[in-house]
Amino acid sequence: MTLRDEIKKAFGENLLKQRRQASETLEGVATKGNMTLRYVQDVEAGNKLPSILTLIKLCDALNITPDKLLLPVLNHYKKLKKTRK
């Protein structure tokens, strides 16, 4: 798996975790974020990585700050970086 794929997977897993903690549905996030249900599903599945604008929309839809979505991914990246040296 490429580093990019690992990051997409980690981001998607964290998005799912944050969505569940917010007791929000996929449909709710899609509607509140003005994006398609399929897109949100793809991000959660680790198939897509959102742009900064979409990241902001996701955070707004979940009523969270960007660090909630990004810090766990950054920590995962740092672990990957150490193991790939």
C-alpha positions in Angstrom: 0.0 0.0 0.0 1.3 3.4 -0.9 1.8 6.2 1.7 -1.1 8.1 0.0 -3.3 5.1 0.3 -2.4 4.7 4.0 -3.3 8.3 4.6 -6.6 8.1 2.8 -7.4 5.0 4.8 -6.5 6.6 8.1 -8.4 9.8 7.3 -11.5 7.8 6.3 -11.4 5.7 9.5 -11.1 8.9 11.6 -13.9 10.6 9.7 -16.1 7.5 10.5 -15.1 7.7 14.2 -15.8 11.4 14.4 -19.2 11.0 12.6 -20.3 8.3 15.0 -19.2 10.4 18.0 -21.3 13.2 16.6 -24.2 10.7 16.2 -24.5 11.9 12.6 -25.5 9.8 9.6 -23.7 9.7 6.2 -26.8 11.4 4.7 -26.7 14.1 7.3 -23.0 14.9 6.7 -23.6 14.9 3.0 -26.5 17.3 3.2 -24.9 19.6 5.8 -21.7 19.7 3.8 -23.4 20.2 0.5 -21.7 17.1 -1.0 -23.0 13.8 -2.4 -23.6 10.8 -0.2 -21.3 8.8 -2.5 -18.5 11.2 -1.9 -18.7 11.0 1.9 -18.9 7.2 1.6 -15.8 7.2 -0.6 -13.9 9.3 1.9 -14.9 7.1 4.8 -13.9 4.0 2.8 -10.4 5.5 2.2 -11.0 5.8 -1.6 -10.8 9.6 -1.7 -8.9 12.3 0.1 -10.8 15.6 0.6 -9.6 19.0 -0.5 -9.1 21.7 2.2 -12.4 23.2 1.3 -14.1 19.8 1.7 -12.3 19.3 5.0 -13.8 22.5 6.3 -17.2 21.4 5.1 -16.9 18.1 6.8 -15.8 19.8 10.0 -18.7 22.2 9.8 -21.2 19.4 9.2 -19.9 17.5 12.2 -19.5 20.7 14.3 -15.8 19.9 15.0 -12.5 21.6 14.5 -10.1 20.4 11.8 -7.6 19.1 14.4 -10.1 16.4 15.3 -9.8 15.0 11.8 -6.2 15.8 11.1 -4.2 15.1 14.3 -4.8 11.3 14.3 -3.8 11.1 10.7 -0.7 13.1 11.3 0.2 10.7 14.1 -0.4 7.8 11.8 1.8 9.4 9.2 4.7 9.8 11.7 4.5 6.2 12.7 4.5 5.1 9.0 7.5 7.4 8.3 9.5 5.7 11.0 8.7 2.2 9.8 9.5 3.0 6.2 13.1 4.3 6.8 
